[in-house]
Amino acid sequence: MTPSTVFLMFSLVFLVIGLSHFMAIVAFLHGRGEKINWVFIKLFMPRYVRRYQLITERENGWPGQLFYGFIIGMAGTLVMAILGAILK
């Protein structure tokens, strides 16, 4: 396996982590009575993550764990994809 393939596989792993945290964020917001636009959910992704951050900061004083998991997942996806593309 080439190094670029390894980095691209890690990119997919980080993507799954980030998207699973995002779906948990959406479930959290939906459970709190927030309106979720299911048709354009990808378009409103930043808005939903920001709402989750504000709600959990108001309740706990810090953003919830799902927020950090989402950020780490998406940042990891970007970094690994760039490294995989550079090494290709």
N, CA, C and O atoms as a CHARMM CRD file, in Angstrom:
* protein
*
  352
    1    1 MET  N      0.83500  -1.17500   0.00000 PROA 1      0.00000
    2    1 MET  CA     0.00000   0.00000   0.00000 PROA 1      0.00000
    3    1 MET  C      0.88800   1.25000   0.00000 PROA 1      0.00000
    4    1 MET  O      1.87700   1.32900   0.73000 PROA 1      0.00000
    5    2 THR  N      0.52400   2.18800  -0.80700 PROA 2      0.00000
    6    2 THR  CA     1.30300   3.41600  -0.87200 PROA 2      0.00000
    7    2 THR  C      0.90100   4.34400   0.26700 PROA 2      0.00000
    8    2 THR  O     -0.20100   4.24100   0.80600 PROA 2      0.00000
    9    3 PRO  N      1.80500   5.25200   0.62600 PROA 3      0.00000
   10    3 PRO  CA     1.47100   6.19400   1.70300 PROA 3      0.00000
   11    3 PRO  C      0.23600   7.05000   1.39100 PROA 3      0.00000
   12    3 PRO  O     -0.53300   7.38200   2.29300 PROA 3      0.00000
   13    4 SER  N      0.05200   7.40200   0.13100 PROA 4      0.00000
   14    4 SER  CA    -1.11700   8.22500  -0.20900 PROA 4      0.00000
   15    4 SER  C     -2.41300   7.45500   0.04300 PROA 4      0.00000
   16    4 SER  O     -3.40900   8.04000   0.46800 PROA 4      0.00000
   17    5 THR  N     -2.40200   6.15600  -0.21600 PROA 5      0.00000
   18    5 THR  CA    -3.58400   5.33400   0.04100 PROA 5      0.00000
   19    5 THR  C     -3.87700   5.26400   1.53500 PROA 5      0.00000
   20    5 THR  O     -5.03400   5.32000   1.95100 PROA 5      0.00000
   21    6 VAL  N     -2.83400   5.14300   2.33100 PROA 6      0.00000
   22    6 VAL  CA    -3.01400   5.09500   3.78200 PROA 6      0.00000
   23    6 VAL  C     -3.62100   6.40100   4.28600 PROA 6      0.00000
   24    6 VAL  O     -4.55400   6.38900   5.09000 PROA 6      0.00000
   25    7 PHE  N     -3.09200   7.52200   3.81400 PROA 7      0.00000
   26    7 PHE  CA    -3.63700   8.81300   4.24300 PROA 7      0.00000
   27    7 PHE  C     -5.08300   8.99300   3.78900 PROA 7      0.00000
   28    7 PHE  O     -5.89800   9.53800   4.53300 PROA 7      0.00000
   29    8 LEU  N     -5.40500   8.55100   2.60100 PROA 8      0.00000
   30    8 LEU  CA    -6.78200   8.67500   2.12700 PROA 8      0.00000
   31    8 LEU  C     -7.71900   7.75200   2.90600 PROA 8      0.00000
   32    8 LEU  O     -8.87900   8.10200   3.12100 PROA 8      0.00000
   33    9 MET  N     -7.24600   6.59600   3.32600 PROA 9      0.00000
   34    9 MET  CA    -8.07500   5.72300   4.16200 PROA 9      0.00000
   35    9 MET  C     -8.30500   6.35500   5.53400 PROA 9      0.00000
   36    9 MET  O     -9.41700   6.30400   6.06200 PROA 9      0.00000
   37   10 PHE  N     -7.26400   6.95000   6.11300 PROA 10     0.00000
   38   10 PHE  CA    -7.43500   7.65500   7.37400 PROA 10     0.00000
   39   10 PHE  C     -8.38900   8.82900   7.21300 PROA 10     0.00000
   40   10 PHE  O     -9.14400   9.15300   8.13100 PROA 10     0.00000
   41   11 SER  N     -8.35400   9.46500   6.04800 PROA 11     0.00000
   42   11 SER  CA    -9.27800  10.56000   5.77300 PROA 11     0.00000
   43   11 SER  C    -10.72400  10.06100   5.82900 PROA 11     0.00000
   44   11 SER  O    -11.59200  10.73800   6.37900 PROA 11     0.00000
   45   12 LEU  N    -10.97900   8.89500   5.27000 PROA 12     0.00000
   46   12 LEU  CA   -12.33100   8.32800   5.31400 PROA 12     0.00000
   47   12 LEU  C    -12.74000   7.97400   6.74500 PROA 12     0.00000
   48   12 LEU  O    -13.90000   8.14300   7.11800 PROA 12     0.00000
   49   13 VAL  N    -11.79400   7.48400   7.54300 PROA 13     0.00000
   50   13 VAL  CA   -12.09500   7.16700   8.94300 PROA 13     0.00000
   51   13 VAL  C    -12.47700   8.44500   9.69600 PROA 13     0.00000
   52   13 VAL  O    -13.46200   8.46000  10.43400 PROA 13     0.00000
   53   14 PHE  N    -11.70300   9.51300   9.51200 PROA 14     0.00000
   54   14 PHE  CA   -12.02300  10.78300  10.15800 PROA 14     0.00000
   55   14 PHE  C    -13.36800  11.33100   9.67200 PROA 14     0.00000
   56   14 PHE  O    -14.11500  11.92600  10.44800 PROA 14     0.00000
   57   15 LEU  N    -13.67100  11.13200   8.39500 PROA 15     0.00000
   58   15 LEU  CA   -14.95300  11.58800   7.86300 PROA 15     0.00000
   59   15 LEU  C    -16.11300  10.86300   8.53500 PROA 15     0.00000
   60   15 LEU  O    -17.11700  11.48600   8.88100 PROA 15     0.00000
   61   16 VAL  N    -15.98600   9.57300   8.71900 PROA 16     0.00000
   62   16 VAL  CA   -17.04000   8.80600   9.39000 PROA 16     0.00000
   63   16 VAL  C    -17.20300   9.28200  10.83300 PROA 16     0.00000
   64   16 VAL  O    -18.32500   9.40800  11.32500 PROA 16     0.00000
   65   17 ILE  N    -16.09400   9.54200  11.50300 PROA 17     0.00000
   66   17 ILE  CA   -16.15200  10.04300  12.87800 PROA 17     0.00000
   67   17 ILE  C    -16.87100  11.39200  12.92600 PROA 17     0.00000
   68   17 ILE  O    -17.76100  11.59300  13.75300 PROA 17     0.00000
   69   18 GLY  N    -16.49000  12.31000  12.04700 PROA 18     0.00000
   70   18 GLY  CA   -17.11500  13.63200  12.02700 PROA 18     0.00000
   71   18 GLY  C    -18.59000  13.57700  11.69500 PROA 18     0.00000
   72   18 GLY  O    -19.39500  14.26200  12.32400 PROA 18     0.00000
   73   19 LEU  N    -18.95500  12.76300  10.70500 PROA 19     0.00000
   74   19 LEU  CA   -20.36600  12.68600  10.31900 PROA 19     0.00000
   75   19 LEU  C    -21.21100  11.98800  11.37500 PROA 19     0.00000
   76   19 LEU  O    -22.37500  12.34200  11.56400 PROA 19     0.00000
   77   20 SER  N    -20.64600  11.00600  12.06400 PROA 20     0.00000
   78   20 SER  CA   -21.41300  10.35700  13.12900 PROA 20     0.00000
   79   20 SER  C    -21.65400  11.32800  14.28300 PROA 20     0.00000
   80   20 SER  O    -22.72500  11.31200  14.89200 PROA 20     0.00000
   81   21 HSD  N    -20.67500  12.16500  14.58600 PROA 21     0.00000
   82   21 HSD  CA   -20.87700  13.18100  15.61500 PROA 21     0.00000
   83   21 HSD  C    -21.90400  14.21700  15.15500 PROA 21     0.00000
   84   21 HSD  O    -22.69400  14.71300  15.95900 PROA 21     0.00000
   85   22 PHE  N    -21.88800  14.54000  13.86500 PROA 22     0.00000
   86   22 PHE  CA   -22.87400  15.49000  13.36000 PROA 22     0.00000
   87   22 PHE  C    -24.28400  14.92900  13.47100 PROA 22     0.00000
   88   22 PHE  O    -25.20600  15.65100  13.85100 PROA 22     0.00000
   89   23 MET  N    -24.46500  13.66600  13.14800 PROA 23     0.00000
   90   23 MET  CA   -25.79600  13.06800  13.24800 PROA 23     0.00000
   91   23 MET  C    -26.25900  13.02300  14.70400 PROA 23     0.00000
   92   23 MET  O    -27.45000  13.16500  14.97800 PROA 23     0.00000
   93   24 ALA  N    -25.32600  12.82700  15.63800 PROA 24     0.00000
   94   24 ALA  CA   -25.68500  12.86600  17.05600 PROA 24     0.00000
   95   24 ALA  C    -26.07400  14.29000  17.46800 PROA 24     0.00000
   96   24 ALA  O    -26.97300  14.47700  18.28900 PROA 24     0.00000
   97   25 ILE  N    -25.40500  15.28000  16.90400 PROA 25     0.00000
   98   25 ILE  CA   -25.75400  16.67700  17.17200 PROA 25     0.00000
   99   25 ILE  C    -27.16900  16.96600  16.67000 PROA 25     0.00000
  100   25 ILE  O    -27.95800  17.60300  17.36800 PROA 25     0.00000
  101   26 VAL  N    -27.48700  16.50400  15.47500 PROA 26     0.00000
  102   26 VAL  CA   -28.82400  16.70700  14.91300 PROA 26     0.00000
  103   26 VAL  C    -29.87300  16.01600  15.78300 PROA 26     0.00000
  104   26 VAL  O    -30.94000  16.58000  16.02900 PROA 26     0.00000
  105   27 ALA  N    -29.58200  14.80300  16.25000 PROA 27     0.00000
  106   27 ALA  CA   -30.51900  14.09700  17.12900 PROA 27     0.00000
  107   27 ALA  C    -30.71500  14.86000  18.43700 PROA 27     0.00000
  108   27 ALA  O    -31.83100  14.93300  18.95200 PROA 27     0.00000
  109   28 PHE  N    -29.63500  15.42700  18.97500 PROA 28     0.00000
  110   28 PHE  CA   -29.71600  16.23100  20.19500 PROA 28     0.00000
  111   28 PHE  C    -30.62000  17.43800  19.97300 PROA 28     0.00000
  112   28 PHE  O    -31.50500  17.71500  20.78300 PROA 28     0.00000
  113   29 LEU  N    -30.39500  18.15600  18.87300 PROA 29     0.00000
  114   29 LEU  CA   -31.19900  19.34500  18.58000 PROA 29     0.00000
  115   29 LEU  C    -32.65600  18.97700  18.33200 PROA 29     0.00000
  116   29 LEU  O    -33.55900  19.67400  18.79300 PROA 29     0.00000
  117   30 HSD  N    -32.88900  17.89300  17.61100 PROA 30     0.00000
  118   30 HSD  CA   -34.25600  17.46200  17.32800 PROA 30     0.00000
  119   30 HSD  C    -34.97600  17.08200  18.62200 PROA 30     0.00000
  120   30 HSD  O    -36.16700  17.35400  18.77600 PROA 30     0.00000
  121   31 GLY  N    -34.26600  16.46500  19.53400 PROA 31     0.00000
  122   31 GLY  CA   -34.83800  16.12000  20.83000 PROA 31     0.00000
  123   31 GLY  C    -35.16100  17.32900  21.67800 PROA 31     0.00000
  124   31 GLY  O    -36.04100  17.27000  22.53600 PROA 31     0.00000
  125   32 ARG  N    -34.46400  18.41800  21.45000 PROA 32     0.00000
  126   32 ARG  CA   -34.72100  19.66300  22.17700 PROA 32     0.00000
  127   32 ARG  C    -35.79400  20.51700  21.52100 PROA 32     0.00000
  128   32 ARG  O    -36.09900  21.60600  22.00700 PROA 32     0.00000
  129   33 GLY  N    -36.37000  20.04100  20.42700 PROA 33     0.00000
  130   33 GLY  CA   -37.44600  20.78000  19.77600 PROA 33     0.00000
  131   33 GLY  C    -36.97900  21.76100  18.72200 PROA 33     0.00000
  132   33 GLY  O    -37.78000  22.54800  18.21900 PROA 33     0.00000
  133   34 GLU  N    -35.70300  21.73400  18.37700 PROA 34     0.00000
  134   34 GLU  CA   -35.20300  22.61400  17.32300 PROA 34     0.00000
  135   34 GLU  C    -35.68500  22.08900  15.97600 PROA 34     0.00000
  136   34 GLU  O    -35.77000  20.87900  15.76600 PROA 34     0.00000
  137   35 LYS  N    -36.00000  23.01000  15.06500 PROA 35     0.00000
  138   35 LYS  CA   -36.44400  22.60300  13.73900 PROA 35     0.00000
  139   35 LYS  C    -35.22100  22.19500  12.91000 PROA 35     0.00000
  140   35 LYS  O    -34.22200  22.91200  12.85400 PROA 35     0.00000
  141   36 ILE  N    -35.32400  21.04100  12.27600 PROA 36     0.00000
  142   36 ILE  CA   -34.25300  20.51700  11.43300 PROA 36     0.00000
  143   36 ILE  C    -34.78000  20.44000  10.00400 PROA 36     0.00000
  144   36 ILE  O    -35.83200  19.85000   9.75700 PROA 36     0.00000
  145   37 ASN  N    -34.05600  21.03000   9.07200 PROA 37     0.00000
  146   37 ASN  CA   -34.41500  20.95300   7.66500 PROA 37     0.00000
  147   37 ASN  C    -33.73000  19.70800   7.08600 PROA 37     0.00000
  148   37 ASN  O    -32.54400  19.74100   6.75700 PROA 37     0.00000
  149   38 TRP  N    -34.48200  18.62100   6.96800 PROA 38     0.00000
  150   38 TRP  CA   -33.90900  17.34200   6.55700 PROA 38     0.00000
  151   38 TRP  C    -33.51600  17.33200   5.08700 PROA 38     0.00000
  152   38 TRP  O    -32.65100  16.54900   4.69300 PROA 38     0.00000
  153   39 VAL  N    -34.12200  18.17300   4.27200 PROA 39     0.00000
  154   39 VAL  CA   -33.80400  18.19200   2.84500 PROA 39     0.00000
  155   39 VAL  C    -32.43400  18.83500   2.60800 PROA 39     0.00000
  156   39 VAL  O    -31.63600  18.33000   1.81800 PROA 39     0.00000
  157   40 PHE  N    -32.17100  19.93500   3.28500 PROA 40     0.00000
  158   40 PHE  CA   -30.92300  20.67100   3.09100 PROA 40     0.00000
  159   40 PHE  C    -30.00600  20.54200   4.31100 PROA 40     0.00000
  160   40 PHE  O    -29.37600  21.51600   4.72300 PROA 40     0.00000
  161   41 ILE  N    -29.93500  19.35200   4.87900 PROA 41     0.00000
  162   41 ILE  CA   -29.19200  19.16500   6.12700 PROA 41     0.00000
  163   41 ILE  C    -27.69900  19.46300   5.94800 PROA 41     0.00000
  164   41 ILE  O    -27.06500  20.00700   6.85200 PROA 41     0.00000
  165   42 LYS  N    -27.13700  19.11100   4.78900 PROA 42     0.00000
  166   42 LYS  CA   -25.71100  19.37700   4.56300 PROA 42     0.00000
  167   42 LYS  C    -25.44800  20.88400   4.43500 PROA 42     0.00000
  168   42 LYS  O    -24.40500  21.37900   4.86000 PROA 42     0.00000
  169   43 LEU  N    -26.39100  21.59100   3.85300 PROA 43     0.00000
  170   43 LEU  CA   -26.23600  23.03500   3.67700 PROA 43     0.00000
  171   43 LEU  C    -26.24000  23.76200   5.02400 PROA 43     0.00000
  172   43 LEU  O    -25.52100  24.74200   5.21200 PROA 43     0.00000
  173   44 PHE  N    -27.06600  23.26600   5.96200 PROA 44     0.00000
  174   44 PHE  CA   -27.19700  23.90900   7.26000 PROA 44     0.00000
  175   44 PHE  C    -26.29300  23.29000   8.32900 PROA 44     0.00000
  176   44 PHE  O    -26.48000  23.56100   9.51600 PROA 44     0.00000
  177   45 MET  N    -25.32900  22.47500   7.94000 PROA 45     0.00000
  178   45 MET  CA   -24.44400  21.81800   8.89400 PROA 45     0.00000
  179   45 MET  C    -23.76400  22.81000   9.84100 PROA 45     0.00000
  180   45 MET  O    -23.79400  22.59000  11.05200 PROA 45     0.00000
  181   46 PRO  N    -23.15600  23.88700   9.35000 PROA 46     0.00000
  182   46 PRO  CA   -22.51900  24.83000  10.28700 PROA 46     0.00000
  183   46 PRO  C    -23.50800  25.45900  11.26500 PROA 46     0.00000
  184   46 PRO  O    -23.17000  25.69200  12.42600 PROA 46     0.00000
  185   47 ARG  N    -24.72000  25.73200  10.80600 PROA 47     0.00000
  186   47 ARG  CA   -25.73800  26.33700  11.66700 PROA 47     0.00000
  187   47 ARG  C    -26.11900  25.39100  12.80300 PROA 47     0.00000
  188   47 ARG  O    -26.25400  25.82000  13.94900 PROA 47     0.00000
  189   48 TYR  N    -26.29300  24.11500  12.49200 PROA 48     0.00000
  190   48 TYR  CA   -26.68100  23.15100  13.52300 PROA 48     0.00000
  191   48 TYR  C    -25.56400  22.91900  14.52600 PROA 48     0.00000
  192   48 TYR  O    -25.82000  22.78900  15.72300 PROA 48     0.00000
  193   49 VAL  N    -24.33600  22.86700  14.05200 PROA 49     0.00000
  194   49 VAL  CA   -23.20500  22.69000  14.96700 PROA 49     0.00000
  195   49 VAL  C    -23.07900  23.90800  15.88000 PROA 49     0.00000
  196   49 VAL  O    -22.79500  23.76500  17.06900 PROA 49     0.00000
  197   50 ARG  N    -23.28700  25.08800  15.33500 PROA 50     0.00000
  198   50 ARG  CA   -23.22500  26.30900  16.13600 PROA 50     0.00000
  199   50 ARG  C    -24.35400  26.34800  17.17000 PROA 50     0.00000
  200   50 ARG  O    -24.13100  26.74400  18.31400 PROA 50     0.00000
  201   51 ARG  N    -25.57000  25.93600  16.77200 PROA 51     0.00000
  202   51 ARG  CA   -26.67700  25.88200  17.73400 PROA 51     0.00000
  203   51 ARG  C    -26.36900  24.93300  18.88000 PROA 51     0.00000
  204   51 ARG  O    -26.61800  25.24500  20.04400 PROA 51     0.00000
  205   52 TYR  N    -25.82000  23.76200  18.53600 PROA 52     0.00000
  206   52 TYR  CA   -25.45100  22.79600  19.57300 PROA 52     0.00000
  207   52 TYR  C    -24.41200  23.40300  20.51300 PROA 52     0.00000
  208   52 TYR  O    -24.50500  23.25800  21.73200 PROA 52     0.00000
  209   53 GLN  N    -23.42600  24.08300  19.93800 PROA 53     0.00000
  210   53 GLN  CA   -22.38400  24.70700  20.75800 PROA 53     0.00000
  211   53 GLN  C    -22.98800  25.73900  21.70500 PROA 53     0.00000
  212   53 GLN  O    -22.64100  25.76300  22.88600 PROA 53     0.00000
  213   54 LEU  N    -23.87300  26.57900  21.21800 PROA 54     0.00000
  214   54 LEU  CA   -24.47000  27.61500  22.06000 PROA 54     0.00000
  215   54 LEU  C    -25.35300  27.01600  23.16100 PROA 54     0.00000
  216   54 LEU  O    -25.31800  27.47700  24.30200 PROA 54     0.00000
  217   55 ILE  N    -26.13800  25.99700  22.82400 PROA 55     0.00000
  218   55 ILE  CA   -27.01300  25.37700  23.82200 PROA 55     0.00000
  219   55 ILE  C    -26.19700  24.72700  24.92500 PROA 55     0.00000
  220   55 ILE  O    -26.48900  24.91100  26.10700 PROA 55     0.00000
  221   56 THR  N    -25.17600  23.96700  24.54800 PROA 56     0.00000
  222   56 THR  CA   -24.38500  23.27800  25.57300 PROA 56     0.00000
  223   56 THR  C    -23.52700  24.25200  26.37300 PROA 56     0.00000
  224   56 THR  O    -23.28100  24.02100  27.55700 PROA 56     0.00000
  225   57 GLU  N    -23.06900  25.33200  25.75300 PROA 57     0.00000
  226   57 GLU  CA   -22.32900  26.34900  26.51100 PROA 57     0.00000
  227   57 GLU  C    -23.22800  27.01900  27.53200 PROA 57     0.00000
  228   57 GLU  O    -22.79900  27.30700  28.64900 PROA 57     0.00000
  229   58 ARG  N    -24.47700  27.26700  27.15100 PROA 58     0.00000
  230   58 ARG  CA   -25.42000  27.88400  28.07200 PROA 58     0.00000
  231   58 ARG  C    -25.71800  26.96100  29.26100 PROA 58     0.00000
  232   58 ARG  O    -25.86000  27.42200  30.39400 PROA 58     0.00000
  233   59 GLU  N    -25.81100  25.65800  28.99000 PROA 59     0.00000
  234   59 GLU  CA   -26.14900  24.71100  30.04500 PROA 59     0.00000
  235   59 GLU  C    -24.95800  24.32400  30.91400 PROA 59     0.00000
  236   59 GLU  O    -25.07600  24.26000  32.13800 PROA 59     0.00000
  237   60 ASN  N    -23.81300  24.06700  30.28900 PROA 60     0.00000
  238   60 ASN  CA   -22.65700  23.51400  31.00600 PROA 60     0.00000
  239   60 ASN  C    -21.49300  24.48200  31.18600 PROA 60     0.00000
  240   60 ASN  O    -20.61900  24.25800  32.02400 PROA 60     0.00000
  241   61 GLY  N    -21.48100  25.53800  30.41400 PROA 61     0.00000
  242   61 GLY  CA   -20.36000  26.46500  30.47400 PROA 61     0.00000
  243   61 GLY  C    -19.26900  26.14900  29.46900 PROA 61     0.00000
  244   61 GLY  O    -18.29700  26.89800  29.36600 PROA 61     0.00000
  245   62 TRP  N    -19.40300  25.05700  28.72400 PROA 62     0.00000
  246   62 TRP  CA   -18.43700  24.70100  27.67400 PROA 62     0.00000
  247   62 TRP  C    -19.16200  23.91800  26.58800 PROA 62     0.00000
  248   62 TRP  O    -20.19900  23.30800  26.85000 PROA 62     0.00000
  249   63 PRO  N    -18.62000  23.93000  25.35500 PROA 63     0.00000
  250   63 PRO  CA   -19.27300  23.17800  24.28000 PROA 63     0.00000
  251   63 PRO  C    -19.26500  21.68300  24.58900 PROA 63     0.00000
  252   63 PRO  O    -18.32200  21.17400  25.19500 PROA 63     0.00000
  253   64 GLY  N    -20.29800  20.99400  24.17800 PROA 64     0.00000
  254   64 GLY  CA   -20.41800  19.57100  24.45600 PROA 64     0.00000
  255   64 GLY  C    -19.38300  18.73300  23.72900 PROA 64     0.00000
  256   64 GLY  O    -18.68900  19.21700  22.83500 PROA 64     0.00000
  257   65 GLN  N    -19.28900  17.47200  24.12200 PROA 65     0.00000
  258   65 GLN  CA   -18.30600  16.56300  23.54700 PROA 65     0.00000
  259   65 GLN  C    -18.55200  16.31300  22.06500 PROA 65     0.00000
  260   65 GLN  O    -17.60500  16.10800  21.30700 PROA 65     0.00000
  261   66 LEU  N    -19.78900  16.32700  21.65500 PROA 66     0.00000
  262   66 LEU  CA   -20.08400  16.10100  20.24100 PROA 66     0.00000
  263   66 LEU  C    -19.48900  17.19700  19.37000 PROA 66     0.00000
  264   66 LEU  O    -19.07700  16.93800  18.23900 PROA 66     0.00000
  265   67 PHE  N    -19.44100  18.41200  19.88700 PROA 67     0.00000
  266   67 PHE  CA   -18.85100  19.52800  19.14800 PROA 67     0.00000
  267   67 PHE  C    -17.37800  19.26400  18.87500 PROA 67     0.00000
  268   67 PHE  O    -16.90800  19.43000  17.74900 PROA 67     0.00000
  269   68 TYR  N    -16.65500  18.85500  19.90600 PROA 68     0.00000
  270   68 TYR  CA   -15.22500  18.59200  19.73100 PROA 68     0.00000
  271   68 TYR  C    -14.98300  17.39400  18.82000 PROA 68     0.00000
  272   68 TYR  O    -14.04900  17.40800  18.01800 PROA 68     0.00000
  273   69 GLY  N    -15.81000  16.36000  18.93300 PROA 69     0.00000
  274   69 GLY  CA   -15.67500  15.20600  18.04900 PROA 69     0.00000
  275   69 GLY  C    -15.89500  15.57700  16.59100 PROA 69     0.00000
  276   69 GLY  O    -15.19900  15.08900  15.70100 PROA 69     0.00000
  277   70 PHE  N    -16.87800  16.45400  16.35700 PROA 70     0.00000
  278   70 PHE  CA   -17.15000  16.90900  14.99700 PROA 70     0.00000
  279   70 PHE  C    -15.97200  17.71500  14.44900 PROA 70     0.00000
  280   70 PHE  O    -15.53600  17.49100  13.32000 PROA 70     0.00000
  281   71 ILE  N    -15.46500  18.64000  15.23800 PROA 71     0.00000
  282   71 ILE  CA   -14.35500  19.48700  14.78800 PROA 71     0.00000
  283   71 ILE  C    -13.10900  18.64600  14.50600 PROA 71     0.00000
  284   71 ILE  O    -12.44800  18.83600  13.48500 PROA 71     0.00000
  285   72 ILE  N    -12.79200  17.72300  15.40400 PROA 72     0.00000
  286   72 ILE  CA   -11.61800  16.87100  15.20800 PROA 72     0.00000
  287   72 ILE  C    -11.80200  15.98700  13.98300 PROA 72     0.00000
  288   72 ILE  O    -10.86400  15.79900  13.20800 PROA 72     0.00000
  289   73 GLY  N    -12.99500  15.44400  13.80300 PROA 73     0.00000
  290   73 GLY  CA   -13.25600  14.60300  12.63500 PROA 73     0.00000
  291   73 GLY  C    -13.10900  15.35100  11.32400 PROA 73     0.00000
  292   73 GLY  O    -12.48400  14.84800  10.39000 PROA 73     0.00000
  293   74 MET  N    -13.67200  16.53900  11.24000 PROA 74     0.00000
  294   74 MET  CA   -13.60300  17.30500  10.00400 PROA 74     0.00000
  295   74 MET  C    -12.18700  17.84200   9.73600 PROA 74     0.00000
  296   74 MET  O    -11.72400  17.84300   8.59500 PROA 74     0.00000
  297   75 ALA  N    -11.51400  18.29400  10.78700 PROA 75     0.00000
  298   75 ALA  CA   -10.13700  18.77600  10.61300 PROA 75     0.00000
  299   75 ALA  C     -9.22200  17.62500  10.21300 PROA 75     0.00000
  300   75 ALA  O     -8.36300  17.78600   9.34500 PROA 75     0.00000
  301   76 GLY  N     -9.40000  16.47400  10.83700 PROA 76     0.00000
  302   76 GLY  CA    -8.59600  15.30700  10.48700 PROA 76     0.00000
  303   76 GLY  C     -8.83200  14.87400   9.05100 PROA 76     0.00000
  304   76 GLY  O     -7.89600  14.48000   8.35600 PROA 76     0.00000
  305   77 THR  N    -10.08400  14.94600   8.60400 PROA 77     0.00000
  306   77 THR  CA   -10.40300  14.60900   7.21500 PROA 77     0.00000
  307   77 THR  C     -9.65700  15.51900   6.26400 PROA 77     0.00000
  308   77 THR  O     -9.06400  15.06100   5.28600 PROA 77     0.00000
  309   78 LEU  N     -9.68900  16.80200   6.55000 PROA 78     0.00000
  310   78 LEU  CA    -9.02700  17.77100   5.67800 PROA 78     0.00000
  311   78 LEU  C     -7.52500  17.54200   5.63400 PROA 78     0.00000
  312   78 LEU  O     -6.93500  17.52300   4.55400 PROA 78     0.00000
  313   79 VAL  N     -6.89900  17.36900   6.79200 PROA 79     0.00000
  314   79 VAL  CA    -5.45100  17.20300   6.85200 PROA 79     0.00000
  315   79 VAL  C     -5.02000  15.91800   6.14700 PROA 79     0.00000
  316   79 VAL  O     -4.07500  15.92800   5.35700 PROA 79     0.00000
  317   80 MET  N     -5.70400  14.82300   6.42900 PROA 80     0.00000
  318   80 MET  CA    -5.32500  13.54200   5.81600 PROA 80     0.00000
  319   80 MET  C     -5.56700  13.55000   4.30000 PROA 80     0.00000
  320   80 MET  O     -4.77500  12.97600   3.55300 PROA 80     0.00000
  321   81 ALA  N     -6.63200  14.18000   3.84300 PROA 81     0.00000
  322   81 ALA  CA    -6.89900  14.25300   2.41100 PROA 81     0.00000
  323   81 ALA  C     -5.82700  15.08600   1.69600 PROA 81     0.00000
  324   81 ALA  O     -5.38300  14.73200   0.60400 PROA 81     0.00000
  325   82 ILE  N     -5.42300  16.18200   2.31800 PROA 82     0.00000
  326   82 ILE  CA    -4.37400  17.01400   1.72400 PROA 82     0.00000
  327   82 ILE  C     -3.05100  16.25700   1.67700 PROA 82     0.00000
  328   82 ILE  O     -2.35800  16.28300   0.65900 PROA 82     0.00000
  329   83 LEU  N     -2.69400  15.58200   2.77300 PROA 83     0.00000
  330   83 LEU  CA    -1.45800  14.79800   2.78300 PROA 83     0.00000
  331   83 LEU  C     -1.50400  13.67000   1.76700 PROA 83     0.00000
  332   83 LEU  O     -0.50600  13.39700   1.10100 PROA 83     0.00000
  333   84 GLY  N     -2.66100  13.00500   1.63700 PROA 84     0.00000
  334   84 GLY  CA    -2.80200  11.94800   0.64300 PROA 84     0.00000
  335   84 GLY  C     -2.67700  12.46400  -0.77200 PROA 84     0.00000
  336   84 GLY  O     -2.09400  11.80400  -1.63200 PROA 84     0.00000
  337   85 ALA  N     -3.22600  13.65300  -1.01800 PROA 85     0.00000
  338   85 ALA  CA    -3.13300  14.24200  -2.36300 PROA 85     0.00000
  339   85 ALA  C     -1.71600  14.70300  -2.67000 PROA 85     0.00000
  340   85 ALA  O     -1.25500  14.58700  -3.80600 PROA 85     0.00000
  341   86 ILE  N     -1.03100  15.21800  -1.67400 PROA 86     0.00000
  342   86 ILE  CA     0.34800  15.67000  -1.88200 PROA 86     0.00000
  343   86 ILE  C      1.25700  14.48100  -2.19600 PROA 86     0.00000
  344   86 ILE  O      2.11300  14.57300  -3.07600 PROA 86     0.00000
  345   87 LEU  N      1.08000  13.38000  -1.49100 PROA 87     0.00000
  346   87 LEU  CA     1.94700  12.21600  -1.69400 PROA 87     0.00000
  347   87 LEU  C      1.59800  11.40900  -2.92500 PROA 87     0.00000
  348   87 LEU  O      2.34300  10.49700  -3.28300 PROA 87     0.00000
  349   88 LYS  N      0.50500  11.70500  -3.57900 PROA 88     0.00000
  350   88 LYS  CA     0.09800  10.94700  -4.76000 PROA 88     0.00000
  351   88 LYS  C      0.90400  11.30400  -5.94500 PROA 88     0.00000
  352   88 LYS  O      0.69000  10.75500  -7.02600 PROA 88     0.00000
